[in-house]
Structure formats: structure tokens, C-alpha cells
Amino acid sequence: MLTCKQFLEELSEFLDEEVSPQERKMLEEHISACPNCWVVTDTTKKTIEVYRRAVPVELPAAVRDRLFLALEKKMAGRREP
């Protein structure tokens, strides 16, 4: 039997329909028996659909500049000497 961890490791490929028919069957069986993984799958599908329908919005220059500055500061703290 497939574990939830194994299912989640395959979720992206499952949603992208990049798994074999045998893998798909195992994943679908898991979803039908596991309410938690069903919710994760359903929510992920809905999120992808919302994202695909979204209209891109350009950030104002000042917001973009602040965002990049914050990211640069965050990344500078993670750099190894």
C-alpha cells in the first residue's frame, strides 16, 4: 500500500499526467482511500486552475525595488563564507 509521503512525492507528476498507467492506478486508489491526500490533491488542482486563469499584473517599480532589496538581504544572510 502506498504511504501518504510516497503519494505526495508523486503528486506533481500525477497532476501533470506524467506517471505510468500502473502508477496512476495506485495513486488514484490511495486518493480514494485517504481523505487527507484527496484534500491535498483537490486543493492543488484548484490552485493550479486559479493560477492559470489569473491575469498577470505588473508590480509598480517602487514595490518591485523593495521586494528585490528584501530578497537580496535575505539571501545575503544565507550565503556561506
Beta strands, then each sheet from edge to edge (+ up, - down):
end
